[in-house]
């Protein structure tokens, strides 16, 4: 029984570490996702609207908490390419 508990605890640690690593990599990638989504001819207002929709104007800890919450509920977001969940 102790072996199973240790394995489950290790798995939880690895999964949490992986989620944190994925969030960090996506956050530190160069470029602004709002500008990429809006396109080259976008106005500052439309870029600001997309940033608000994505939540990238919020503090990093708030974005991370929202990311973890959505992942734990099975919400992987909306595809930027197809606009489907």
N, CA, C and O atoms as a Maestro MAE file, in Angstrom:
{
 s_m_m2io_version
 :::
 2.0.0
}

f_m_ct {
 s_m_title
 :::
 protein
 m_atom[340] {
  # First column is atom index #
  i_m_mmod_type
  r_m_x_coord
  r_m_y_coord
  r_m_z_coord
  i_m_residue_number
  s_m_chain_name
  s_m_pdb_residue_name
  s_m_pdb_atom_name
  i_m_atomic_number
  :::
  1 25 0.828 -1.199 0.000 1 A "UNK " " N  " 7
  2 3 0.000 0.000 0.000 1 A "UNK " " CA " 6
  3 2 0.867 1.256 0.000 1 A "UNK " " C  " 6
  4 15 0.556 2.230 -0.685 1 A "UNK " " O  " 8
  5 25 1.947 1.232 0.763 2 A "UNK " " N  " 7
  6 3 2.840 2.400 0.819 2 A "UNK " " CA " 6
  7 2 3.457 2.663 -0.550 2 A "UNK " " C  " 6
  8 15 3.642 3.815 -0.943 2 A "UNK " " O  " 8
  9 25 3.770 1.603 -1.268 3 A "UNK " " N  " 7
  10 3 4.336 1.749 -2.606 3 A "UNK " " CA " 6
  11 2 3.368 2.481 -3.534 3 A "UNK " " C  " 6
  12 15 3.776 3.366 -4.286 3 A "UNK " " O  " 8
  13 25 2.089 2.113 -3.480 4 A "UNK " " N  " 7
  14 3 1.073 2.731 -4.326 4 A "UNK " " CA " 6
  15 2 0.921 4.208 -3.973 4 A "UNK " " C  " 6
  16 15 0.806 5.046 -4.867 4 A "UNK " " O  " 8
  17 25 0.920 4.532 -2.696 5 A "UNK " " N  " 7
  18 3 0.788 5.924 -2.261 5 A "UNK " " CA " 6
  19 2 1.982 6.740 -2.755 5 A "UNK " " C  " 6
  20 15 1.811 7.861 -3.233 5 A "UNK " " O  " 8
  21 25 3.196 6.178 -2.642 6 A "UNK " " N  " 7
  22 3 4.386 6.890 -3.115 6 A "UNK " " CA " 6
  23 2 4.320 7.117 -4.623 6 A "UNK " " C  " 6
  24 15 4.694 8.186 -5.105 6 A "UNK " " O  " 8
  25 25 3.851 6.131 -5.362 7 A "UNK " " N  " 7
  26 3 3.754 6.267 -6.819 7 A "UNK " " CA " 6
  27 2 2.714 7.316 -7.210 7 A "UNK " " C  " 6
  28 15 2.941 8.095 -8.136 7 A "UNK " " O  " 8
  29 25 1.595 7.341 -6.524 8 A "UNK " " N  " 7
  30 3 0.565 8.338 -6.817 8 A "UNK " " CA " 6
  31 2 1.067 9.729 -6.475 8 A "UNK " " C  " 6
  32 15 0.858 10.668 -7.243 8 A "UNK " " O  " 8
  33 25 1.727 9.874 -5.334 9 A "UNK " " N  " 7
  34 3 2.280 11.174 -4.953 9 A "UNK " " CA " 6
  35 2 3.325 11.633 -5.969 9 A "UNK " " C  " 6
  36 15 3.372 12.811 -6.324 9 A "UNK " " O  " 8
  37 25 4.149 10.721 -6.431 10 A "UNK " " N  " 7
  38 3 5.137 11.065 -7.449 10 A "UNK " " CA " 6
  39 2 4.489 11.478 -8.752 10 A "UNK " " C  " 6
  40 15 4.953 12.405 -9.416 10 A "UNK " " O  " 8
  41 25 3.416 10.794 -9.120 11 A "UNK " " N  " 7
  42 3 2.714 11.124 -10.352 11 A "UNK " " CA " 6
  43 2 2.073 12.506 -10.270 11 A "UNK " " C  " 6
  44 15 2.106 13.262 -11.240 11 A "UNK " " O  " 8
  45 25 1.496 12.837 -9.130 12 A "UNK " " N  " 7
  46 3 0.897 14.159 -8.939 12 A "UNK " " CA " 6
  47 2 1.976 15.236 -9.073 12 A "UNK " " C  " 6
  48 15 1.751 16.267 -9.706 12 A "UNK " " O  " 8
  49 25 3.138 14.998 -8.481 13 A "UNK " " N  " 7
  50 3 4.242 15.947 -8.563 13 A "UNK " " CA " 6
  51 2 4.695 16.139 -10.010 13 A "UNK " " C  " 6
  52 15 4.927 17.269 -10.440 13 A "UNK " " O  " 8
  53 25 4.822 15.049 -10.759 14 A "UNK " " N  " 7
  54 3 5.255 15.129 -12.159 14 A "UNK " " CA " 6
  55 2 4.212 15.855 -13.001 14 A "UNK " " C  " 6
  56 15 4.574 16.673 -13.847 14 A "UNK " " O  " 8
  57 25 2.947 15.580 -12.793 15 A "UNK " " N  " 7
  58 3 1.886 16.233 -13.561 15 A "UNK " " CA " 6
  59 2 1.854 17.725 -13.255 15 A "UNK " " C  " 6
  60 15 1.739 18.538 -14.172 15 A "UNK " " O  " 8
  61 25 1.955 18.097 -11.983 16 A "UNK " " N  " 7
  62 3 1.967 19.512 -11.614 16 A "UNK " " CA " 6
  63 2 3.184 20.213 -12.206 16 A "UNK " " C  " 6
  64 15 3.073 21.333 -12.705 16 A "UNK " " O  " 8
  65 25 4.339 19.565 -12.155 17 A "UNK " " N  " 7
  66 3 5.550 20.139 -12.738 17 A "UNK " " CA " 6
  67 2 5.429 20.319 -14.238 17 A "UNK " " C  " 6
  68 15 5.888 21.323 -14.782 17 A "UNK " " O  " 8
  69 25 4.821 19.363 -14.908 18 A "UNK " " N  " 7
  70 3 4.628 19.451 -16.349 18 A "UNK " " CA " 6
  71 2 3.683 20.591 -16.704 18 A "UNK " " C  " 6
  72 15 3.941 21.331 -17.654 18 A "UNK " " O  " 8
  73 25 2.599 20.745 -15.961 19 A "UNK " " N  " 7
  74 3 1.666 21.847 -16.220 19 A "UNK " " CA " 6
  75 2 2.357 23.190 -16.026 19 A "UNK " " C  " 6
  76 15 2.150 24.115 -16.810 19 A "UNK " " O  " 8
  77 25 3.173 23.299 -14.991 20 A "UNK " " N  " 7
  78 3 3.900 24.542 -14.732 20 A "UNK " " CA " 6
  79 2 4.905 24.814 -15.844 20 A "UNK " " C  " 6
  80 15 5.042 25.955 -16.286 20 A "UNK " " O  " 8
  81 25 5.601 23.795 -16.296 21 A "UNK " " N  " 7
  82 3 6.572 23.952 -17.368 21 A "UNK " " CA " 6
  83 2 5.896 24.390 -18.671 21 A "UNK " " C  " 6
  84 15 6.404 25.275 -19.360 21 A "UNK " " O  " 8
  85 25 4.782 23.794 -19.009 22 A "UNK " " N  " 7
  86 3 4.059 24.168 -20.225 22 A "UNK " " CA " 6
  87 2 3.592 25.616 -20.139 22 A "UNK " " C  " 6
  88 15 3.731 26.361 -21.109 22 A "UNK " " O  " 8
  89 25 3.046 26.028 -19.005 23 A "UNK " " N  " 7
  90 3 2.611 27.411 -18.838 23 A "UNK " " CA " 6
  91 2 3.793 28.358 -18.997 23 A "UNK " " C  " 6
  92 15 3.680 29.381 -19.672 23 A "UNK " " O  " 8
  93 25 4.914 28.031 -18.387 24 A "UNK " " N  " 7
  94 3 6.094 28.893 -18.453 24 A "UNK " " CA " 6
  95 2 6.613 29.022 -19.879 24 A "UNK " " C  " 6
  96 15 6.961 30.117 -20.322 24 A "UNK " " O  " 8
  97 25 6.665 27.913 -20.589 25 A "UNK " " N  " 7
  98 3 7.151 27.958 -21.970 25 A "UNK " " CA " 6
  99 2 6.231 28.817 -22.828 25 A "UNK " " C  " 6
  100 15 6.704 29.634 -23.618 25 A "UNK " " O  " 8
  101 25 4.935 28.641 -22.681 26 A "UNK " " N  " 7
  102 3 3.994 29.440 -23.469 26 A "UNK " " CA " 6
  103 2 4.066 30.917 -23.105 26 A "UNK " " C  " 6
  104 15 3.880 31.776 -23.967 26 A "UNK " " O  " 8
  105 25 4.332 31.217 -21.850 27 A "UNK " " N  " 7
  106 3 4.404 32.613 -21.422 27 A "UNK " " CA " 6
  107 2 5.658 33.300 -21.960 27 A "UNK " " C  " 6
  108 15 5.604 34.467 -22.347 27 A "UNK " " O  " 8
  109 25 6.781 32.590 -21.988 28 A "UNK " " N  " 7
  110 3 8.041 33.213 -22.373 28 A "UNK " " CA " 6
  111 2 8.377 33.093 -23.851 28 A "UNK " " C  " 6
  112 15 9.454 33.519 -24.267 28 A "UNK " " O  " 8
  113 25 7.498 32.532 -24.641 29 A "UNK " " N  " 7
  114 3 7.728 32.503 -26.081 29 A "UNK " " CA " 6
  115 2 7.716 33.934 -26.614 29 A "UNK " " C  " 6
  116 15 6.934 34.760 -26.142 29 A "UNK " " O  " 8
  117 25 8.565 34.233 -27.584 30 A "UNK " " N  " 7
  118 3 8.585 35.598 -28.120 30 A "UNK " " CA " 6
  119 2 7.305 35.899 -28.897 30 A "UNK " " C  " 6
  120 15 6.687 35.008 -29.480 30 A "UNK " " O  " 8
  121 25 6.932 37.156 -28.889 31 A "UNK " " N  " 7
  122 3 5.755 37.586 -29.630 31 A "UNK " " CA " 6
  123 2 4.547 37.744 -28.732 31 A "UNK " " C  " 6
  124 15 4.479 37.190 -27.635 31 A "UNK " " O  " 8
  125 25 3.618 38.498 -29.218 32 A "UNK " " N  " 7
  126 3 2.375 38.761 -28.499 32 A "UNK " " CA " 6
  127 2 1.257 37.982 -29.185 32 A "UNK " " C  " 6
  128 15 0.984 38.212 -30.363 32 A "UNK " " O  " 8
  129 25 0.604 37.061 -28.467 33 A "UNK " " N  " 7
  130 3 -0.450 36.277 -29.117 33 A "UNK " " CA " 6
  131 2 -1.593 37.140 -29.641 33 A "UNK " " C  " 6
  132 15 -2.212 36.794 -30.647 33 A "UNK " " O  " 8
  133 25 -1.882 38.255 -28.976 34 A "UNK " " N  " 7
  134 3 -2.967 39.120 -29.429 34 A "UNK " " CA " 6
  135 2 -2.647 39.726 -30.791 34 A "UNK " " C  " 6
  136 15 -3.531 39.843 -31.640 34 A "UNK " " O  " 8
  137 25 -1.398 40.110 -31.004 35 A "UNK " " N  " 7
  138 3 -0.990 40.674 -32.291 35 A "UNK " " CA " 6
  139 2 -1.041 39.602 -33.368 35 A "UNK " " C  " 6
  140 15 -1.458 39.873 -34.494 35 A "UNK " " O  " 8
  141 25 -0.624 38.391 -33.035 36 A "UNK " " N  " 7
  142 3 -0.668 37.306 -34.010 36 A "UNK " " CA " 6
  143 2 -2.097 36.961 -34.403 36 A "UNK " " C  " 6
  144 15 -2.370 36.689 -35.572 36 A "UNK " " O  " 8
  145 25 -3.006 36.968 -33.442 37 A "UNK " " N  " 7
  146 3 -4.408 36.650 -33.722 37 A "UNK " " CA " 6
  147 2 -5.064 37.759 -34.524 37 A "UNK " " C  " 6
  148 15 -5.818 37.491 -35.459 37 A "UNK " " O  " 8
  149 25 -4.776 39.024 -34.157 38 A "UNK " " N  " 7
  150 3 -5.420 40.162 -34.794 38 A "UNK " " CA " 6
  151 2 -4.945 40.372 -36.226 38 A "UNK " " C  " 6
  152 15 -5.711 40.829 -37.074 38 A "UNK " " O  " 8
  153 25 -3.700 40.044 -36.499 39 A "UNK " " N  " 7
  154 3 -3.172 40.240 -37.848 39 A "UNK " " CA " 6
  155 2 -2.347 41.511 -37.953 39 A "UNK " " C  " 6
  156 15 -2.268 42.299 -37.010 39 A "UNK " " O  " 8
  157 25 -1.737 41.695 -39.114 40 A "UNK " " N  " 7
  158 3 -0.826 42.823 -39.319 40 A "UNK " " CA " 6
  159 2 -1.534 44.165 -39.391 40 A "UNK " " C  " 6
  160 15 -0.960 45.176 -38.987 40 A "UNK " " O  " 8
  161 25 -2.748 44.206 -39.886 41 A "UNK " " N  " 7
  162 3 -3.443 45.474 -40.083 41 A "UNK " " CA " 6
  163 2 -4.378 45.821 -38.921 41 A "UNK " " C  " 6
  164 15 -5.277 46.646 -39.085 41 A "UNK " " O  " 8
  165 25 -4.186 45.216 -37.771 42 A "UNK " " N  " 7
  166 3 -5.072 45.439 -36.623 42 A "UNK " " CA " 6
  167 2 -4.785 46.773 -35.948 42 A "UNK " " C  " 6
  168 15 -3.653 47.258 -35.942 42 A "UNK " " O  " 8
  169 25 -5.826 47.344 -35.387 43 A "UNK " " N  " 7
  170 3 -5.668 48.592 -34.630 43 A "UNK " " CA " 6
  171 2 -5.306 48.255 -33.187 43 A "UNK " " C  " 6
  172 15 -5.455 47.116 -32.744 43 A "UNK " " O  " 8
  173 25 -4.830 49.258 -32.467 44 A "UNK " " N  " 7
  174 3 -4.486 49.066 -31.056 44 A "UNK " " CA " 6
  175 2 -5.715 48.674 -30.238 44 A "UNK " " C  " 6
  176 15 -5.611 47.902 -29.285 44 A "UNK " " O  " 8
  177 25 -6.879 49.210 -30.614 45 A "UNK " " N  " 7
  178 3 -8.117 48.887 -29.896 45 A "UNK " " CA " 6
  179 2 -8.482 47.416 -30.049 45 A "UNK " " C  " 6
  180 15 -8.882 46.773 -29.079 45 A "UNK " " O  " 8
  181 25 -8.347 46.880 -31.258 46 A "UNK " " N  " 7
  182 3 -8.688 45.474 -31.465 46 A "UNK " " CA " 6
  183 2 -7.673 44.567 -30.763 46 A "UNK " " C  " 6
  184 15 -8.040 43.511 -30.246 46 A "UNK " " O  " 8
  185 25 -6.412 44.969 -30.741 47 A "UNK " " N  " 7
  186 3 -5.392 44.191 -30.028 47 A "UNK " " CA " 6
  187 2 -5.687 44.214 -28.531 47 A "UNK " " C  " 6
  188 15 -5.569 43.187 -27.862 47 A "UNK " " O  " 8
  189 25 -6.069 45.372 -28.000 48 A "UNK " " N  " 7
  190 3 -6.412 45.474 -26.576 48 A "UNK " " CA " 6
  191 2 -7.633 44.618 -26.248 48 A "UNK " " C  " 6
  192 15 -7.697 44.007 -25.182 48 A "UNK " " O  " 8
  193 25 -8.598 44.573 -27.159 49 A "UNK " " N  " 7
  194 3 -9.800 43.756 -26.953 49 A "UNK " " CA " 6
  195 2 -9.436 42.268 -26.911 49 A "UNK " " C  " 6
  196 15 -9.966 41.521 -26.089 49 A "UNK " " O  " 8
  197 25 -8.539 41.846 -27.790 50 A "UNK " " N  " 7
  198 3 -8.117 40.441 -27.817 50 A "UNK " " CA " 6
  199 2 -7.316 40.109 -26.557 50 A "UNK " " C  " 6
  200 15 -7.466 39.022 -26.000 50 A "UNK " " O  " 8
  201 25 -6.463 41.042 -26.102 51 A "UNK " " N  " 7
  202 3 -5.707 40.814 -24.865 51 A "UNK " " CA " 6
  203 2 -6.658 40.638 -23.682 51 A "UNK " " C  " 6
  204 15 -6.433 39.792 -22.818 51 A "UNK " " O  " 8
  205 25 -7.719 41.440 -23.650 52 A "UNK " " N  " 7
  206 3 -8.699 41.326 -22.570 52 A "UNK " " CA " 6
  207 2 -9.434 39.988 -22.666 52 A "UNK " " C  " 6
  208 15 -9.711 39.358 -21.645 52 A "UNK " " O  " 8
  209 25 -9.747 39.556 -23.880 53 A "UNK " " N  " 7
  210 3 -10.424 38.276 -24.078 53 A "UNK " " CA " 6
  211 2 -9.537 37.110 -23.640 53 A "UNK " " C  " 6
  212 15 -10.010 36.157 -23.022 53 A "UNK " " O  " 8
  213 25 -8.252 37.198 -23.967 54 A "UNK " " N  " 7
  214 3 -7.314 36.144 -23.586 54 A "UNK " " CA " 6
  215 2 -6.903 36.221 -22.120 54 A "UNK " " C  " 6
  216 15 -6.474 35.227 -21.533 54 A "UNK " " O  " 8
  217 25 -7.037 37.402 -21.536 55 A "UNK " " N  " 7
  218 3 -6.652 37.579 -20.141 55 A "UNK " " CA " 6
  219 2 -5.172 37.840 -19.946 55 A "UNK " " C  " 6
  220 15 -4.668 37.703 -18.831 55 A "UNK " " O  " 8
  221 25 -4.461 38.213 -21.004 56 A "UNK " " N  " 7
  222 3 -3.018 38.415 -20.887 56 A "UNK " " CA " 6
  223 2 -2.631 39.732 -20.238 56 A "UNK " " C  " 6
  224 15 -1.452 39.959 -19.967 56 A "UNK " " O  " 8
  225 25 -3.589 40.595 -19.987 57 A "UNK " " N  " 7
  226 3 -3.270 41.856 -19.307 57 A "UNK " " CA " 6
  227 2 -3.301 41.697 -17.776 57 A "UNK " " C  " 6
  228 15 -2.910 42.607 -17.046 57 A "UNK " " O  " 8
  229 25 -3.763 40.552 -17.310 58 A "UNK " " N  " 7
  230 3 -3.824 40.287 -15.868 58 A "UNK " " CA " 6
  231 2 -2.452 39.883 -15.341 58 A "UNK " " C  " 6
  232 15 -1.583 39.502 -16.125 58 A "UNK " " O  " 8
  233 25 -2.242 39.959 -14.030 59 A "UNK " " N  " 7
  234 3 -0.952 39.530 -13.451 59 A "UNK " " CA " 6
  235 2 -0.681 38.055 -13.743 59 A "UNK " " C  " 6
  236 15 -1.602 37.262 -13.936 59 A "UNK " " O  " 8
  237 25 0.601 37.710 -13.772 60 A "UNK " " N  " 7
  238 3 1.014 36.351 -14.130 60 A "UNK " " CA " 6
  239 2 0.441 35.302 -13.186 60 A "UNK " " C  " 6
  240 15 0.006 34.243 -13.639 60 A "UNK " " O  " 8
  241 25 0.432 35.574 -11.884 61 A "UNK " " N  " 7
  242 3 -0.076 34.594 -10.926 61 A "UNK " " CA " 6
  243 2 -1.563 34.331 -11.144 61 A "UNK " " C  " 6
  244 15 -2.040 33.214 -10.942 61 A "UNK " " O  " 8
  245 25 -2.293 35.368 -11.559 62 A "UNK " " N  " 7
  246 3 -3.727 35.217 -11.828 62 A "UNK " " CA " 6
  247 2 -3.947 34.370 -13.087 62 A "UNK " " C  " 6
  248 15 -4.837 33.519 -13.123 62 A "UNK " " O  " 8
  249 25 -3.130 34.610 -14.115 63 A "UNK " " N  " 7
  250 3 -3.217 33.820 -15.338 63 A "UNK " " CA " 6
  251 2 -2.904 32.354 -15.054 63 A "UNK " " C  " 6
  252 15 -3.571 31.458 -15.572 63 A "UNK " " O  " 8
  253 25 -1.885 32.115 -14.229 64 A "UNK " " N  " 7
  254 3 -1.491 30.746 -13.893 64 A "UNK " " CA " 6
  255 2 -2.593 30.030 -13.107 64 A "UNK " " C  " 6
  256 15 -2.881 28.861 -13.367 64 A "UNK " " O  " 8
  257 25 -3.200 30.718 -12.161 65 A "UNK " " N  " 7
  258 3 -4.300 30.132 -11.395 65 A "UNK " " CA " 6
  259 2 -5.477 29.781 -12.283 65 A "UNK " " C  " 6
  260 15 -6.090 28.726 -12.124 65 A "UNK " " O  " 8
  261 25 -5.792 30.667 -13.218 66 A "UNK " " N  " 7
  262 3 -6.883 30.408 -14.150 66 A "UNK " " CA " 6
  263 2 -6.539 29.227 -15.060 66 A "UNK " " C  " 6
  264 15 -7.393 28.390 -15.353 66 A "UNK " " O  " 8
  265 25 -5.293 29.170 -15.497 67 A "UNK " " N  " 7
  266 3 -4.812 28.061 -16.334 67 A "UNK " " CA " 6
  267 2 -4.967 26.728 -15.617 67 A "UNK " " C  " 6
  268 15 -5.488 25.769 -16.187 67 A "UNK " " O  " 8
  269 25 -4.517 26.664 -14.372 68 A "UNK " " N  " 7
  270 3 -4.631 25.421 -13.603 68 A "UNK " " CA " 6
  271 2 -6.089 25.046 -13.364 68 A "UNK " " C  " 6
  272 15 -6.459 23.878 -13.481 68 A "UNK " " O  " 8
  273 25 -6.904 26.019 -13.035 69 A "UNK " " N  " 7
  274 3 -8.317 25.756 -12.780 69 A "UNK " " CA " 6
  275 2 -9.002 25.191 -14.023 69 A "UNK " " C  " 6
  276 15 -9.747 24.215 -13.941 69 A "UNK " " O  " 8
  277 25 -8.742 25.817 -15.177 70 A "UNK " " N  " 7
  278 3 -9.361 25.329 -16.410 70 A "UNK " " CA " 6
  279 2 -8.862 23.932 -16.765 70 A "UNK " " C  " 6
  280 15 -9.645 23.092 -17.207 70 A "UNK " " O  " 8
  281 25 -7.560 23.672 -16.576 71 A "UNK " " N  " 7
  282 3 -7.030 22.341 -16.866 71 A "UNK " " CA " 6
  283 2 -7.658 21.275 -15.978 71 A "UNK " " C  " 6
  284 15 -8.001 20.191 -16.450 71 A "UNK " " O  " 8
  285 25 -7.808 21.581 -14.702 72 A "UNK " " N  " 7
  286 3 -8.386 20.607 -13.782 72 A "UNK " " CA " 6
  287 2 -9.848 20.318 -14.083 72 A "UNK " " C  " 6
  288 15 -10.365 19.265 -13.708 72 A "UNK " " O  " 8
  289 25 -10.520 21.253 -14.761 73 A "UNK " " N  " 7
  290 3 -11.913 21.042 -15.146 73 A "UNK " " CA " 6
  291 2 -12.038 20.490 -16.562 73 A "UNK " " C  " 6
  292 15 -13.148 20.312 -17.063 73 A "UNK " " O  " 8
  293 25 -10.903 20.219 -17.210 74 A "UNK " " N  " 7
  294 3 -10.934 19.643 -18.547 74 A "UNK " " CA " 6
  295 2 -11.117 20.646 -19.665 74 A "UNK " " C  " 6
  296 15 -11.344 20.252 -20.809 74 A "UNK " " O  " 8
  297 25 -11.025 21.935 -19.368 75 A "UNK " " N  " 7
  298 3 -11.203 22.982 -20.374 75 A "UNK " " CA " 6
  299 2 -9.839 23.313 -20.967 75 A "UNK " " C  " 6
  300 15 -9.005 23.930 -20.303 75 A "UNK " " O  " 8
  301 25 -9.608 22.908 -22.209 76 A "UNK " " N  " 7
  302 3 -8.337 23.183 -22.867 76 A "UNK " " CA " 6
  303 2 -8.393 24.441 -23.725 76 A "UNK " " C  " 6
  304 15 -7.448 24.731 -24.459 76 A "UNK " " O  " 8
  305 25 -9.483 25.185 -23.643 77 A "UNK " " N  " 7
  306 3 -9.580 26.449 -24.364 77 A "UNK " " CA " 6
  307 2 -10.190 26.294 -25.740 77 A "UNK " " C  " 6
  308 15 -10.744 25.249 -26.081 77 A "UNK " " O  " 8
  309 25 -10.076 27.363 -26.529 78 A "UNK " " N  " 7
  310 3 -10.635 27.427 -27.868 78 A "UNK " " CA " 6
  311 2 -9.484 27.471 -28.866 78 A "UNK " " C  " 6
  312 15 -8.515 28.204 -28.673 78 A "UNK " " O  " 8
  313 25 -9.594 26.693 -29.921 79 A "UNK " " N  " 7
  314 3 -8.566 26.674 -30.950 79 A "UNK " " CA " 6
  315 2 -8.572 28.004 -31.696 79 A "UNK " " C  " 6
  316 15 -9.623 28.500 -32.102 79 A "UNK " " O  " 8
  317 25 -7.378 28.574 -31.870 80 A "UNK " " N  " 7
  318 3 -7.282 29.823 -32.614 80 A "UNK " " CA " 6
  319 2 -7.483 29.582 -34.103 80 A "UNK " " C  " 6
  320 15 -7.922 30.479 -34.823 80 A "UNK " " O  " 8
  321 25 -7.168 28.387 -34.565 81 A "UNK " " N  " 7
  322 3 -7.294 28.073 -35.989 81 A "UNK " " CA " 6
  323 2 -8.736 27.793 -36.387 81 A "UNK " " C  " 6
  324 15 -9.200 28.311 -37.403 81 A "UNK " " O  " 8
  325 25 -9.461 26.979 -35.608 82 A "UNK " " N  " 7
  326 3 -10.813 26.573 -35.992 82 A "UNK " " CA " 6
  327 2 -11.912 27.271 -35.172 82 A "UNK " " C  " 6
  328 15 -13.093 27.168 -35.504 82 A "UNK " " O  " 8
  329 25 -11.526 27.973 -34.114 83 A "UNK " " N  " 7
  330 3 -12.481 28.659 -33.222 83 A "UNK " " CA " 6
  331 2 -13.459 27.692 -32.567 83 A "UNK " " C  " 6
  332 15 -14.596 28.062 -32.272 83 A "UNK " " O  " 8
  333 25 -13.020 26.448 -32.336 84 A "UNK " " N  " 7
  334 3 -13.838 25.438 -31.680 84 A "UNK " " CA " 6
  335 2 -13.189 25.041 -30.350 84 A "UNK " " C  " 6
  336 15 -11.970 25.131 -30.203 84 A "UNK " " O  " 8
  337 25 -14.002 24.603 -29.383 85 A "UNK " " N  " 7
  338 3 -13.433 24.148 -28.103 85 A "UNK " " CA " 6
  339 2 -12.545 22.926 -28.277 85 A "UNK " " C  " 6
  340 15 -11.991 22.420 -27.301 85 A "UNK " " O  " 8
  :::
 }
 m_bond[339] {
  # First column is bond index #
  i_m_from
  i_m_to
  i_m_order
  :::
  1 1 2 1
  2 2 3 1
  3 3 4 2
  4 3 5 1
  5 5 6 1
  6 6 7 1
  7 7 8 2
  8 7 9 1
  9 9 10 1
  10 10 11 1
  11 11 12 2
  12 11 13 1
  13 13 14 1
  14 14 15 1
  15 15 16 2
  16 15 17 1
  17 17 18 1
  18 18 19 1
  19 19 20 2
  20 19 21 1
  21 21 22 1
  22 22 23 1
  23 23 24 2
  24 23 25 1
  25 25 26 1
  26 26 27 1
  27 27 28 2
  28 27 29 1
  29 29 30 1
  30 30 31 1
  31 31 32 2
  32 31 33 1
  33 33 34 1
  34 34 35 1
  35 35 36 2
  36 35 37 1
  37 37 38 1
  38 38 39 1
  39 39 40 2
  40 39 41 1
  41 41 42 1
  42 42 43 1
  43 43 44 2
  44 43 45 1
  45 45 46 1
  46 46 47 1
  47 47 48 2
  48 47 49 1
  49 49 50 1
  50 50 51 1
  51 51 52 2
  52 51 53 1
  53 53 54 1
  54 54 55 1
  55 55 56 2
  56 55 57 1
  57 57 58 1
  58 58 59 1
  59 59 60 2
  60 59 61 1
  61 61 62 1
  62 62 63 1
  63 63 64 2
  64 63 65 1
  65 65 66 1
  66 66 67 1
  67 67 68 2
  68 67 69 1
  69 69 70 1
  70 70 71 1
  71 71 72 2
  72 71 73 1
  73 73 74 1
  74 74 75 1
  75 75 76 2
  76 75 77 1
  77 77 78 1
  78 78 79 1
  79 79 80 2
  80 79 81 1
  81 81 82 1
  82 82 83 1
  83 83 84 2
  84 83 85 1
  85 85 86 1
  86 86 87 1
  87 87 88 2
  88 87 89 1
  89 89 90 1
  90 90 91 1
  91 91 92 2
  92 91 93 1
  93 93 94 1
  94 94 95 1
  95 95 96 2
  96 95 97 1
  97 97 98 1
  98 98 99 1
  99 99 100 2
  100 99 101 1
  101 101 102 1
  102 102 103 1
  103 103 104 2
  104 103 105 1
  105 105 106 1
  106 106 107 1
  107 107 108 2
  108 107 109 1
  109 109 110 1
  110 110 111 1
  111 111 112 2
  112 111 113 1
  113 113 114 1
  114 114 115 1
  115 115 116 2
  116 115 117 1
  117 117 118 1
  118 118 119 1
  119 119 120 2
  120 119 121 1
  121 121 122 1
  122 122 123 1
  123 123 124 2
  124 123 125 1
  125 125 126 1
  126 126 127 1
  127 127 128 2
  128 127 129 1
  129 129 130 1
  130 130 131 1
  131 131 132 2
  132 131 133 1
  133 133 134 1
  134 134 135 1
  135 135 136 2
  136 135 137 1
  137 137 138 1
  138 138 139 1
  139 139 140 2
  140 139 141 1
  141 141 142 1
  142 142 143 1
  143 143 144 2
  144 143 145 1
  145 145 146 1
  146 146 147 1
  147 147 148 2
  148 147 149 1
  149 149 150 1
  150 150 151 1
  151 151 152 2
  152 151 153 1
  153 153 154 1
  154 154 155 1
  155 155 156 2
  156 155 157 1
  157 157 158 1
  158 158 159 1
  159 159 160 2
  160 159 161 1
  161 161 162 1
  162 162 163 1
  163 163 164 2
  164 163 165 1
  165 165 166 1
  166 166 167 1
  167 167 168 2
  168 167 169 1
  169 169 170 1
  170 170 171 1
  171 171 172 2
  172 171 173 1
  173 173 174 1
  174 174 175 1
  175 175 176 2
  176 175 177 1
  177 177 178 1
  178 178 179 1
  179 179 180 2
  180 179 181 1
  181 181 182 1
  182 182 183 1
  183 183 184 2
  184 183 185 1
  185 185 186 1
  186 186 187 1
  187 187 188 2
  188 187 189 1
  189 189 190 1
  190 190 191 1
  191 191 192 2
  192 191 193 1
  193 193 194 1
  194 194 195 1
  195 195 196 2
  196 195 197 1
  197 197 198 1
  198 198 199 1
  199 199 200 2
  200 199 201 1
  201 201 202 1
  202 202 203 1
  203 203 204 2
  204 203 205 1
  205 205 206 1
  206 206 207 1
  207 207 208 2
  208 207 209 1
  209 209 210 1
  210 210 211 1
  211 211 212 2
  212 211 213 1
  213 213 214 1
  214 214 215 1
  215 215 216 2
  216 215 217 1
  217 217 218 1
  218 218 219 1
  219 219 220 2
  220 219 221 1
  221 221 222 1
  222 222 223 1
  223 223 224 2
  224 223 225 1
  225 225 226 1
  226 226 227 1
  227 227 228 2
  228 227 229 1
  229 229 230 1
  230 230 231 1
  231 231 232 2
  232 231 233 1
  233 233 234 1
  234 234 235 1
  235 235 236 2
  236 235 237 1
  237 237 238 1
  238 238 239 1
  239 239 240 2
  240 239 241 1
  241 241 242 1
  242 242 243 1
  243 243 244 2
  244 243 245 1
  245 245 246 1
  246 246 247 1
  247 247 248 2
  248 247 249 1
  249 249 250 1
  250 250 251 1
  251 251 252 2
  252 251 253 1
  253 253 254 1
  254 254 255 1
  255 255 256 2
  256 255 257 1
  257 257 258 1
  258 258 259 1
  259 259 260 2
  260 259 261 1
  261 261 262 1
  262 262 263 1
  263 263 264 2
  264 263 265 1
  265 265 266 1
  266 266 267 1
  267 267 268 2
  268 267 269 1
  269 269 270 1
  270 270 271 1
  271 271 272 2
  272 271 273 1
  273 273 274 1
  274 274 275 1
  275 275 276 2
  276 275 277 1
  277 277 278 1
  278 278 279 1
  279 279 280 2
  280 279 281 1
  281 281 282 1
  282 282 283 1
  283 283 284 2
  284 283 285 1
  285 285 286 1
  286 286 287 1
  287 287 288 2
  288 287 289 1
  289 289 290 1
  290 290 291 1
  291 291 292 2
  292 291 293 1
  293 293 294 1
  294 294 295 1
  295 295 296 2
  296 295 297 1
  297 297 298 1
  298 298 299 1
  299 299 300 2
  300 299 301 1
  301 301 302 1
  302 302 303 1
  303 303 304 2
  304 303 305 1
  305 305 306 1
  306 306 307 1
  307 307 308 2
  308 307 309 1
  309 309 310 1
  310 310 311 1
  311 311 312 2
  312 311 313 1
  313 313 314 1
  314 314 315 1
  315 315 316 2
  316 315 317 1
  317 317 318 1
  318 318 319 1
  319 319 320 2
  320 319 321 1
  321 321 322 1
  322 322 323 1
  323 323 324 2
  324 323 325 1
  325 325 326 1
  326 326 327 1
  327 327 328 2
  328 327 329 1
  329 329 330 1
  330 330 331 1
  331 331 332 2
  332 331 333 1
  333 333 334 1
  334 334 335 1
  335 335 336 2
  336 335 337 1
  337 337 338 1
  338 338 339 1
  339 339 340 2
  :::
 }
}
